[in-house]
Amino acid sequence: MNIWFSPRPRWYRGLVSVLVAALALAGCGSKTESDAGGQGRGWNPTKDIDWIVPYSPGGGFDIYSRGIAEVMQRTQLPKGVNVVIRNMPPLPQGITQEYTAKPDGYTVGILPMPAAIAQEIQDPDLAKWDTEKFTVLGSVDENAYVVYVASDSPYRSIDDLIGKKGLRSLTVEEGSSSALAGLATIKSLGLDAKMTYGAEGSADVVTGLIRGDADFIVYGSTDLTGFVESGDIRPLLFLGTDDQRPQSLTWLTDVPTAESKGFNDLGGAVTELRLIVAPPKLPDDIATYLRDAVYGTMTSPEFADWAKTAKRPIIPRDWKAATEVMNKQIEQMKELVPTLSS
């Protein structure tokens, strides 16, 4: 079977063989009489599972969450057990709910990285969680960032932005991954730009850009494809590495990377990771069940079909690989975040 994956970063290539082996063992991934609901795994859900999304409906985290939830309840969970999406913005509130929920298997969520660790570093009084203590279940996607302008913008290249005075940018809440990417871009390029926070989601950010409320925005490469393909916005600079460039996004093929423009410290500095987590101290039998269910979902042909229909690249990782990536981001943010607030 064919799964639609984005190219892996360099350090991830060694995991390909593990994924292929897992897919071979998984077979078709559909629920059967013997494996539905994790029979033999020591724990089975008997009621609906809440899935927390710390953002408003409609954004990337919400879309991926709904895709996984729909496939997981069809192919992995016992009959009658559903996955119920709970949107809980703003970001600190949603993450806190994911962290403080009862560790009984009935609350999971999607965790934005590096936003979670960045907020923990920036505002420890507000961040009522310890990122490293979440029970990691897996991750579904890695999303490098892009600098965009409106289609009628006078800025035709990233060089046109550099040296201009009084530039404006717009993003969602302070401490979000897109805000971090925006601040890193401003600092690395030496832009004279002011960041405005408060947009409710990606659609609100793009609307503000098109309306003229901002000169540029920094957002995920997989988040605004429809607006690029419709001609409403234009990409100027890809902030990921060449290995992180999704092959499925043909409009991104010729967009220069930060590294190719000489901004080596910006290339791959902030990359959004969509982690799937449960609260800390989740019992081992429950953690095993949920990890198997999540990974079984993400590597199933049903989810591959969803990804193609939704035009969303997927990079499924099991909990061990996802934990490794999370820990790398934590160390990276411990160095980067203090420089952005200085």
N, C-alpha and C positions, 0 to 999 in steps of 0.2 A: 504494500500500500504506500501511497505517496503522501507525505506530510509537508506542508508548506512552511519552511523555516526561513528566517532571515539569516544572513551570514553570521557566524559566531566571531566574537573577538578572538585575538590571538591566543590568550590564555585559556580559552574555552575549547579549543579544537580537540584537546585530549579527551574530552567527554563524549565525543561523537560515537566512539565504539561502544561506550556504555549505553547510550540512548538506543543505538541500533539493536543491541542485545536485548534491551528491555522491550523494545517493540516486537521483536521476534517472539519473546515469551508471552507478550500480551495477546498475541493473535489478533483478532479483529477488534478486541476491546469492548464488545457489546455484552450486555448483561445476559447471563444464562441462569438456568435453574440452580447450578452448583456454585457459581461465583457471585451472583448478584448480592449486593449488600455486604460483601466482605465476609461471607461465611467462613468460619474457622479462624478468624482473626481475633477472637476473644471478646469483641464488643461490637454491638450493632445498634445504630440509632433507631429509636422507636417513635420519634416525633420530629417535626420540622427543625431544620438547622438554619439559624440566622446568619446571614453573610453581611458584614458591615462594610460599607463603602464610605470613606471619610470625605466624600465630595458630593456635589449635587448630581442629579441624573443627567445623562447625556455625554459626559466626558469619557476619556479613554479608560479610566479605571472602572467606571460604571459599566461601560460596554463589555470589557473583558470579563468582569464579574458576572454579568448576566449570561454571557456565552458559556462560561464554565458551569454556572449554576444549572442552566437548562440542560446541558449535556450530562452533567454529573447525576442529576436526579433521574434521568432517563436510563443511564447505562451503568451506574455504580451503586446506587442506594436501594434499600428495600422498597418495595411497592408501597406507595402512600406517603413516603417521606420526601418532603420537598426542601429546596434551598430557597429561603426567602431573603431577598435583597433589602437591606436597611440603609438608606442614604442618611449619613449623619455628619454634615458639615457644621461648623468649620473644621479644618484639619485637626487642630489639637483635641477637639471634642471627640471626633471619630476615632482617632488613634487611642485616646484614653479609654473609650468604650471597648475597643478591641483588647486592650491590655488588662483591664480590670474585670472583664466578664468572668463568670464562674467557669473554671476549667473542666467542663463536663462533656465537651464534644459538641455542644449545641450552639456555640458561637465561634465563628471564624471570620476572617476578613481579608481584605486586600490592603497591603501596607505600601505606601509610596516611599521608595528609597531613591536618593539619599535624603529626602525631606524629613523623614522621621528622626534620623540621627542629627541632622542639621538643626532642627528645632530643639532637640535635646541639648545640643552644645550652645546654641544661641540664647535660649531662654529656659534654663533648668527649672525655674519656678513654675512656668506654664506647662512644661512637658512632664506630665505625670506618668512617665513610662521609662523603662530602661530597654532600649532597642535590642540589645544583645540577649535579653531574657525572653523575648517572644519565642513561642514554639513554631519553628519554621516548617511549613508543609510543602513548599515548593515555590517556583516562580514561573510566570507564563510569558513574559516579554521583557525585552531590553530596548529602550527607546532613546536613541541619541537625539540631540537638539539641532535646530536649524534657525537661522536668522531670516525673518520674513519681512517684506514690505508690501504695501498695497500695490495693485497692478498699475495704478496711475501715478505711483510715486516717482519723483524726480531722481531718486537714488537707484541707479542701474547696477551698481556693484558695491561690495563692501567697502571698497576704497572711497566711494562717494560719501559714505557715512563718516569715515575717519577725518577728523579735523573740523567737522561742522559743529557749530555752537548751538546749545539749547535744544538738543534732541530729546524726544519723549518716548518712553516705552511703557507698556501696559502688561500687567499679568494678574494672576489670581492672588491668593493671600500671601502675605509675607512668610517666608520660611518654606514655601512649596519648592518642589524640584525645579519648576520652570523659573521661579524667582531666583533660585541659586544660579541656574544657567544664565539668566539675564545679567545678574550682577557680575558673574565671572567674565561674561562677554564684554561688558562695559569696562571692567578693570583691565582685562588683557589687551583690548584694542585701544585703550586710552580714550574712550568716547566721552564727550561732554554731554552726558545724558542723565535724565531724571527718571527713576522708576516709579510708576503709580500702581498701587495695589488696590484690590477690591473687586475685580471682575469675578462674576459668579462661576464661570467655567470657560472652556475653550471657545464656545460659540460667542460668548460675550467679549472675549479678548479679540477675536477676529472682527467682530462687528465694530469695535472701537477703532481697530486699525483701518478698516475700510472707510469708516466715517471720518477719519482724520484726527482722532483723539490721540494717536500715537504715530511716530515716524517709523518705528520698527517694533517687532516683537520677537521673542525667543521662545519657541515652542517645539514639542516633540515632532520627529520626522513622520510618525505614523498617525498623528492626531488631526492634521489639517489637510489630508490628501484631497478631500472633496473640494475644498476651497482653492487649492492649487490647480486641480484639473479643470475647474470651472473658470479659471482665469481671474479670480477675485484677488488673489495674492501671489507674490513671486518669492521664491527662495533665493537668498543671496550667498549664504555661507553655511556649510555643513560642519557642525561642531564635533561630530564623531570621527573615529578613525575610518580608514578605508574598509577595514574588516567589519565595521558596524553599519555599513551602508546597505540598507535593504534592497536586494536585487529586484524585488517586486515593484518598487517605486521607481518607475522609469523616468519620471520627471526629476528625480534626484541625481540621475547618472552623471550629469555634466556640471553639477553644482560644486564649486571648489571647496576643499576642506580647509579648516583653520590651519592645519599643518602645512598645506601646500602654499598658503599665503604667508607663512613665516611665524605663525602664532602657535608654536609647538606646545606651550604650556596649556593652551585652551583645548587642543584636540583630545577628546575623550575625558576631559576633566570632570564634567558632570553628565552622567548618563542615567536616565530614569530606569529603575528596576521595579517591576510590578511583582512584589512578594505576596505570597498567600500564607497567612499566619493564623495561629490560635493563641489564646492567653498563655502566660507562663505556667509551669508546673502541671501541664497536661499529662495525665497518667499514660504510661507507655502503651498500653493496649489501645487506648483511644487515639493516641498520636499515630500509631502504626496504621490503624484503620483509615484515618483521614488522609495520611500521606499516600497510602495506596490508592485511595479513591480519587484524590486530586491528580496524582500522576497518571493514573489509568485514564482519567478524563482527558487530560491534556495531550496524551499520546494516542488517542483513539481516532479512528477514521471519521467518527461523527463530529469531533471537534475540529479536525482538519477541514471538513466540509463547511463548518461554521466559519472558520477563519477565512476561507476563500470567499464565501458569500459576504462576510462583513468587511472584506478587504483589510484584514488585520494580520500582519505577520506574527508568528508565534515562535518563541524560543523556550520550550518547556524544559525545566530542570527539576530533578527530584530534590528532596529536602537537603541532602548533603551538598549537592552542587550549589543550590540556592544559598545555603548558609555560607559557603566559601565566598561567593560573590558578595553577599551582604557584608561579611567581615572585611573584605577588601575595600568596600565603599566606606565603611566606618573609619578605617585607618586613613583613607584618602580625605575624608571630610574633616578629620581632626586637624589636618594640616591646612586645608583650603578655607574652611569657614572662618577661622580667626582673621585671615587676610582680607576677607570680604567685608568684615565689620570694622576694620581698622581705618 
